[in-house]
Structures are given as C-alpha cells and as structure tokens.
C-alpha cells in the first residue's frame, strides 16, 4: 500500500477536525435536552431535597423518566471520544510526515 501524501494527511486532519466539532455539537445539544427534561419533570412533580443523587430513592422516578435521553447522551460522549481519538491519530500522522525543516522551527 502506498503511503499517504502530505496533502492527503492535511485533508484527513481537516475532516477529522470537522467530525470532532460535529460530535461535540451533538453532545452539547443532547445534554441541553437532558437538562430540559430534568426541568420538565421537576416542574411537574417537584424536586426532591438535596443535590442530585442517582443512587437515591427520591431521584429514581426522574432517572426512569430521562433514561432514554441519558443513553443518547452517553452514546454521544462515546462518539465524541472516538472522533477525538481519530483526530489525534490524524494529527500524529501529519506531524510525523512534516519535513525536517518545519520540525526544527517548531
């Protein structure tokens, strides 16, 4: 297999950066939606005293109410992590390819 060119490595780094940005944006939107669901539940049924504790019996109903959205947020976090890992891999490949002249300047 032929090694990628410098231009291909640049393009890969740019594409993975865009994918990372999209994954981060998706995660932020899903987290905001989850917070909105918490607020909706607490408006309808009241908020238990104390800080939010997922292991407390008092917070069990709200956890059940938001479980599907919580799972979407978890999946988005995983997707963000994977996008970040792919981006860092692309950047490492690009950095390894740089000509010696530009490495000395860095």
N, C-alpha and C positions, 0 to 999 in steps of 0.2 A: 504494500500500500504506500502511496506517495504521501510524503509529509505535507501538511497544510502550508500555504504561503502566508506571508506576513499579513497581506490584505484579508485573507480568509480568517485569520486569527482575530484581526481587528473587528471584522464583521460579526464573528461569533461572540466576542466580548460585548459588542453593542447590543446584539439580540438578547443575550442572557441578562444584560442590564435592564432591558425593556421588560423581559419576563419577570425579573425580580420586582420591578416597580409595579407591574400589574398584580403580582401576588400580594405585595404589601398593601396596595389599594383595596383589593378584595377583602383581605383580612380586616382592615380598618372598618370597612363598611359592614361586615358581618358582626364585628364586635359592637359597633354602634347599634345595630339592630338588636343584638342580645341585650344591651343595656336598656333599650327601649322596651323590650319585652319584660324585663325586670320591673321597670317603672309602671308599665301597664298592669302587671299582676299586683304590685304593691298598692296602686290606686284602687283597684277593685276589692282587694281582700285585706289591705293593711299590711304594714311591715312589722315583722317581729322585732323585739328589742335586741339590742346588741349589734355587734358587727356581723357581717355576712359570714356564716359558717356552714359550709356544705355538709358537714357531718352532724349538724344539729337537727333534731326532730322538727323544730319550728320552721326550718327552711326547706324541709323535704318537699312540700307542695310546690313551691316556686321552682325547685330544681326539676321536678317532674314536668312542670308547665313549659320550661325552657330547654328541656333535654335535646330536642331535635336541632334547635338553633345552636346550642352548645357544641353538638357534634360537628355541625358545619364550621364553626369557628376552629375547632381542633383540626379538622381536615385542612382548613385554610392556613393554619400555622404550620402544618406539616409541608404543605405546598410551598409556603414562603421559605422554610428552611431548605428544602430541596432546590428551589430556584437560587437561593443564596450560595449554596454549595456548588451548583453548576457554574454560577457566575465567577466564583473564586477560582474554580478549576480553569475556566477560560482565561482569566487574568494571569494565572500562574503560567499557562502555556504561552501566552503572549509575552510575558516577562522573560521567559526562558529563551525566546526566539530573538529578542532585541539584539541588534548588532552591538559589538563590544564598545563602540564609540559612545552610544547613548547610555550604556550601562555605567561607564565611567563618570558621566555628567550627573547621574542620579545620586 
